[in-house]
């Protein structure tokens, strides 16, 4: 390099090789492309998801490390990282469905997913049938010759209904239909849908996987490597590729996921139980309560019931709005899964695209408040909620 001009040397920076040791944590490979010595090797790298790294839209060492880590946690054959949770949802739905196809979806879904399914129906003529999350016979009756997949959520957003994954996935498999499960609320710490027969698992990595409210990302895990390869080819065309720095942050967060999920669940238990006994609260929707319709199923399937729940205050929407304005420690903000506690109003935020009829089908009322419980001291959280409830119904 010494014989080259400074202008050229400034562009072609030497890269030291790591020999005889390795970094403690996965480095950030902040590069858009990779250099080859052999044209044939480069050409081959662009044809398969497990080949040499060629271009960051295809893959990247940091991104692949995340994919391998999450695939391992979920017990999958391979995984695909995306730039957002909705990027993961769209990659799967658009990659596996075509105009005229039909999908079966459970009734209670995340609002963004429900809106996307409605859009598929309106724009591309994809047929949609909604079924309860725990009724395999209704699922069997809904399947048609053109049905391509069944879409489920382990724990639904926001009403925390638990899906009977073993029964629903078995019914789909018997009929030759792929089952796709959004496992964001449960994470691999509480449930691994592939073990219950799922073909594809989706995560919004923005939430618990990264866990610190500083990442937007998504993950898709496949039980079958061939299906992964098929969707990967579509994904690189779609371009919902993650940034390596976001992948690195998610890897960092993933290391504390077991500890965080344990605290999220225990804090949610305390808060949901106390709110359930509060005279100003008309209903609490958390599957860890014996009164919740998913309690018995959840007790069989999951070691914990998650860190998100909703509740309804006496006084409806006005009381809910006063509650959200009165919290001091909890934050009025979207998303969930970070270390801090967040509150929001689903009807006007996460599920704002749904009609009144669709909101009712999801079980969401005008005054429903969602709490994504963080890892703060539980008594501090309870003191905040208690005073906010008092202000809401005063």
N, C-alpha and C positions, 0 to 999 in steps of 0.2 A: 504493500500500500504506500510505502514511502515515496515512490516515484510519481505518485499521482498528485494532482493539484489539491489544495486545501478544500476547494469547493466539492470535489468528488469524494474526498475522504470524510467530509462532514455528512455525506449521504450514506456511504458504505461503512457503517460502524462495526468494528470487530465484535464478535459474540463469543465469550468464553464458554467452553464446555465444562460441565460439572463431572469430574471424574474422581472416583475413590470415595465419594460421599454423596448425599442427597439432601435436599432441603427438608426442613422439619414439616413445613406445610406446603400445600400445592401452590406454586407460583402463579401469578397472573400473566398469561400469555396475551399481552395487549398488542396483537398484530392482526392485520386483515388477511394476510396471505403467507404462504410458505414456499421456500425455494427448493427446486429439484435439480439434480444432476442428470437424471435420466428422463427423457420425454415419455417413455412408455410407462414408467412408474407414476408420473404425474397424471397421465390419461387414465390409468387404472384407479387412482385415488379419487377421481371425480365420479366414479360409478357405484361406490358402495359405502355404507356408513361406518364400516370398521377398518377402512383402509388408512393409508398415510394422510396426514393433515395437509390440506391443499388451500382451502379458502374458508374464512371464518363463518360464512353463511352455511357451509357444509358441516363444519365442526372445528374444534379448537381444543388443545390439551386441557385447559382449565375447565371448559364446558364438558368435555368427555369425562373428566374426573368426577364432576357432579352427576352426570348421567349414570356412571358406573356405581356411584355411592347410593343413589336413590333406587336404582334397579335392584341392588343388593338388599336394601332395607325392605323393599316390597316383595322380594322373591321373584322378580321378573327376569326374563331372558335378556332384555335390553331396554333402554330408555332414550327419550328425546327431550331435550330442554328447549324451552321457548321463551320469548321475550315477555310474556305475561300469562296469567292464568287463562284469560280469554283467548290468548294466542294458542294455548294448549287445546282448549275446547274447540276452537275453529279449525285447527289443524286436523283434529280427529273427525269432526263432523263433515267438513268439506273434503277431507281426504278419503272418506269411506262412503259418502252418499253422492248420488247423482239425481238429476231431475226424474221424478216419477217413483223414486224409492219411498219407503215408508219406515218410520221409526216409532218405537214405543218408549215413552218417557214417564217416569213417575210423576205424580201430581204436584208434589211440593219440591220445587227446584230453586236454585239461586236465580235471582232476577235477570242477570246478564245471560245466563244459559237459556232461560225461558224465552227471553227476547230474541236470542239468536235462532232458536227453534221456530219461533213464529215467523221470523224473517225467511228462513229456509222454506217454510210452507208457502209464504206469500210470493216470493221471488222465483223459486225454482220448482214449485209444485211437489215438494216433499210432503207426503202424508204424515200426520202426527196423531197418535192416540195416547191419551194420558190414562194411567192406571195407578191404583194404590201401590205404595212401596212394599207392601207385605202380602200381596195377593197373587200367587203364581197362577192360579186358575184363570183369573181375569187377564193376566198377561198372555197365557196360552190362547185365550179366546181372541185377543187383540191382534195376534200375529197373522200376517197375510203372506202370500207367496212373494210379494215384493218387499217384505220387511227385511231390513239389513242389520239393524242394531237396536238394542235396548239400552236406555240411558238412565242411570241410577245415581243416587248419592248415599254414601254410607250413613252420614248424619246430615239431614236436610238443613238448608239455609233458608230462613232463620228459625224455623219452628222445631228444630232438633228432633225430627222423627227419624227413627232408625230403620234402615231397609233390611228386610230379611234376605240378605245376600245369598246364603246357601240355597234357598228355595227359588229365588228369582233367577239367579245365574244358572241353576240346574235346568229350569224350564226353558230358558233361552237356548242353552246348549242342546237340549233334546230336539229343539225345533230348528237347529242349524243357524241360529242368529247370534251375532256377536254381542257380548255384554260389556258396556263401558260404565265405569264407576268413578265418580268424583269422590276422592278420599280426603279432601282438604281438611274438613273439620275433625276427622279422626286421626289422621297421620298414620304412618306405619307403626307408631307406638301403641295405638289402640286397635288397629285393624289392618289386615293385609288382604284386600279383596281377591287377589289371585289365588290365595289359599282356599277361598270359598267358590272358586270357579270362574271369576271374572277374566275376560280376555284383555282388557285395557283399563288402566288406572290413571286418573287425571289428578293433578294437584295445582292449585295456585300456590306456587312457591313464595309468593309475596307474603303469605300468611305464616303458618307455624314452621315450615321448613327453614326459612331464613330467620324469622322470629324477632326481628329488631326494627321493623317499620322503616327500613332503609333500602329495600329491594323491590322491584317489580319483576316477576318471573313466573314461569309455568313449567310443569313436568308432565310427560306422558310415559307411562311404563307399560311394556307389552309382555304378555305371557309367552308369546311366540316370536321368534327372531324373524321369521319370514314376514309376518304382519308388520313388524317394526321397519323392515327394509322397504316395504311398500309405502308406508306412511312417510318415511324419511324422504323418499324421492319426491313426494308431493310437498313436504315441508320446505325443502330447499327452493322449490318454485314459489311457494307462498311467501317465504322470506321472514317468517316470524322468529328469527334467530336471536338468541340471547347475547348480551354483551359479556365478555369474559370477566369484567370486574364484578358485574352482578352475580355471575356464576361463582366467583371466588367468595363473595360475601355470603352467598347461600351455603357454600361448603363450610364456611366458618360457623354460621348459625346452626347448621345441622349437627355439629358436635355436641351442642347442649340441648338438643331436642328432647331426649329422654327426661332430663331434669326439669325442663320447662313444662312439659306436658303433665308431669306429675303434679306440679304446683297449680297449673291452670285448672286441672280437674278438682283438686282439693278445695281451692278457693271458690270455684263455681258451686261446689256442693254446699259450702257454708252459706253463701249468699242466696242461692236458690231456696234453700231450706228455710231461712229466716224470712225472706220475702213471701214465701208460701204461707207463712203464719201471720203475716201483717194484715190487719183489718182493711187497709186501704188498697190492697192488691186483690184483684178479682181472679186472676189466674197466673200461674207460672208454668212455662213450657220448657222443661229440662228433663231429659229422659232418666236422670238419676232419682227423680221423685217417684214414689210408688203410684201417684195419681196420673202420671204421664202414660199415654197409651203404648209407648215403646219400652216401658220399664222392664217387663219380663224378657222381651227379646234382647234388649241391650245387656241385661245381666248375663244372658247366655253367650252373647257374641263378643262383648267388649270387656276389657279389664277396667275401663273408666268410661265416663259418659261425656267427656269433652268440656271445653271451657266457654262455650257460647250458649246463651239461653235468651228467651224473650219473656216478657211479662206484661200484663194489662192492668192499668190502674183504674180504680173507680173514678169516673169523670171523663173517660175516653180521651180523645185527641188533645183537648185543651190541657188536661192533666198531664198527659205524656210530654207535651211541649214545655210545660212548666217544670217538670222533672228534669228534662235535659238542659234547661237553662239554669237549674239550681245546683247541679253537680259541681264539685270543686276539685276533687282529686281525679275522678274519672274524666275523660276527655270526650267532647262531642266531635267525633271524627269518623270517617269511613274506614273500612277494612277491619282486620282482626288478626290475632295470632302473634302480636308483638308483646313485649314484656309489660306494657302499660294497659290499663283498662280503658276501653272505649265504649261509648254509647251512641246509638243512632236510631232514626225512625224509618223502618224499612219501607213503609208505604210511599214515602217521598224521596227515598234515596236508592237503596240497592234494588228495590222492586218498583221503582217509579214508572217503568215502561208498561206495567201490567194494568189491565182494566180492573174495575171494581169487582167484576165477576171472577177474574183470574186471581185477584188478591184473596177473595173469599175461598176459592178452591185451595189456595196455599195455606189457609188458616190465619192470614194476616189481617188484623183489625186496624181501624183508623188510629187507635191509640196504642198499638203494640210498640213496645220499646225493646230493642235488642241490646244486650250487654255482652261484649267480648271481654271476658275476665282476664286480667293480667296476673303478674306474679308478685304484686305488692303484698304487704302484710294484710291478712284477711280482716282483721279488726279495724284497720284504717279504712279499708274499702267499705265495710259495713257501716261505719260511722258516717261516711259520705253519702251512701245510698239512703240511709235512714233519714238524714236531714233533708235530702232532696225529695223523698216521698212525702215528708211532712209539709214541705213547701208546695208540693204539687197539688195536694188535696186540701190545703188550708182555705 
